[in-house]
C-alpha cells in the first residue's frame, strides 16, 4: 500500500514538474516567436511550484530522504535507535497534523470563504492551497506507518 | 528583551535537531512551538500554513528545480568529461596539474550548472580515479574536489543567490549573478595555490603540453557546453530572460546536447525527473519552513533585538562585519545553506545596509561564508557527496581540507573588506549604481 502511494505520488510530482517546465518554455516561446507574451504561464508555474514543493516533500518523507544531522554521539543514538526513530516519526506527525492539516484546512476554508481568486487565471486560491492539507495527510500517514513498522520490528526482535 | 521566546525557539530547534528530526521539520516545529507560546493555537497553525504555501508561490523560485534538473542532465549527458578534457589541455602541464584540472572543471561545471553537489559528484566521479592513478593521495583529491565544488555557488548561475534575492526583498538577480564572478574566480585561484604547494611538496607528476591541434579539438568539443554559459548568463544580464526563463532554456539546451552526444535517451527522462523531484523537494520544504520560521522571528521582534545587541557591542563597521562573519561561519557549520540564508538575511541585511554596505556585496559575503560550512561536518551536503563519490570516510578528508579552508577564509576576508572586488563587475554592466 505504502509503496503504491509513493509510486503514484512520484508520478504526480513528475507530471506537475513537466507542466511547470512546459509553461515557462511556452512563456519564452510566446514572447519571442509569437510576439504576444502569455500572462497565465507565470501563475501556472508558481502554483505548480507549491504543488511540487509540498507533494514532493511528502514523497521525500515517504522515501526517508529528508536530511537529519548527527549532533549527538553515534553510539548513544544507535544504542537507543528505537527511541530516537520513534521520536522523529512522532515529531514529523505532530508538525504535519497541526500545521499542515489543521492549519492548512483552516487556510483553505478562509480562502474559499473570502472567495480569493488568482490575478490572471481567476482560479480560486483555495484549490491551490488544498495541497497543504493533502500533503499533510500523506506525511501523517507515512510517519505513522514508519512508527508502527518500527514497533513491530522491535517486538519481533 | 523577550528572552523566553528566543529561548524557546533556539532550545526547541536544538532539541529537535539532536533527536535527528530532519532539518526542514525541525525548523518548522521550532517555529510552531514558539508561535503557540505567544498566539492561540488556530491562528498560529493557520498563519504557519499560509506562510509555507505563499513562500513557494513564486515565479522566481521556479528556477530552482529547473537548474537542478539541468544539473542532473549534465551529470549524465557527457558534459563533465568534455569540460575535464578541456581543463586538462589548459592546466595539465602546471605543477599540481590534475588538482588544477579538478578545480577548474568544478568551476566550469558550477558556471553552467549552479549546483555544488552536482559538481562534486559529476567532476569528482571522473577526477578521483584519474588522480589516484597518477599517484595523488585520495583524501587530498577528495578535499580539493569538495572545496572547489562550492565555487559553483558563487559563480553564476546559482540557486542560492536566487534564494538570497528572495530573502533580501528583491535584490536584482542579474546584479548578484554578475557580482559572483570575481569572488568565485578568486576562490578558485586561492584553492589552486594551496593545491600547487601541496603537489610540489609531494612531487606529483604533471601532464605534457598538448599540441595546438589537440587543444583546439578539445576546445571545440567543450564549446557547446560552454555556450550554455553565454546563453544563460548573457540572457539574464542582457535582460533578455528572467532567471526562471533562463533556467528552463538551460534544461532544453542540456537535454538537446545530451541527446546529440547520445548519452541520454528519452526513456532516461523519467528517472532524471524523479531524481530532480527528490532533490528539489528537500530544498523546497526547507524554503517553506524557513520562511515560516523567519516570519515567526520577525513577529517576535527578534531581528531588531539581535541588531541592537550587535550594535551594543560596537558601532565600528569593521568589528560588526567580523562579528557577522563569525556568526555566519558558526551558523553554516550547523545549518544548511538555504535555511541559513532565509533566516539570517532579514536579520543582518538591515544592519549592514544601515552601515552603507551594498546588498549585493553582502549577499556574496554571506554565500561565500556559508560555502565553508558546506564542507564541514555535521551539516555539509557537499562534504557528504564528495566523500561518498570518493568512497572515503569523512574523518580522512578533514586533515587535507584544513589548508584549503584557510585559503577560503582568506578570500572571504578579502571579499568582505574590498567591496570593489565584488561590485566592480556589476557596475561595469550598469546593474547597480
Interface residues (C-beta under 8 A of the other chain):
Chain A: X10 X13 X14 X17 X18 X20 X21 X24 X25 X27 X28 X42 X45 X46 X47 X48 X49 X50 X52 X53 X54 X55 X56 X57 X59 X60 X63 X65 X66 X67 X68 X69 X70 X71 X72 X77 X84 X87 X88 X91 X92 X94 X95 X98 X99 X100 X102 X103 X104 X106 X107 X110 X128 X129 X131 X132
Chain B: X14 X16 X17 X18 X19 X20 X21 X22 X23 X24 X25 X26 X28 X29 X32 X41 X42 X44 X45 X46 X47 X48 X49 X50 X52 X53 X56 X57 X58 X59 X61 X62 X65 X66 X69 X241 X244 X245 X247 X248 X249 X251 X252 X270 X273 X274 X276 X277 X278 X280 X281 X282 X284 X285 X287 X288 X334 X336 X377 X378 X379 X381
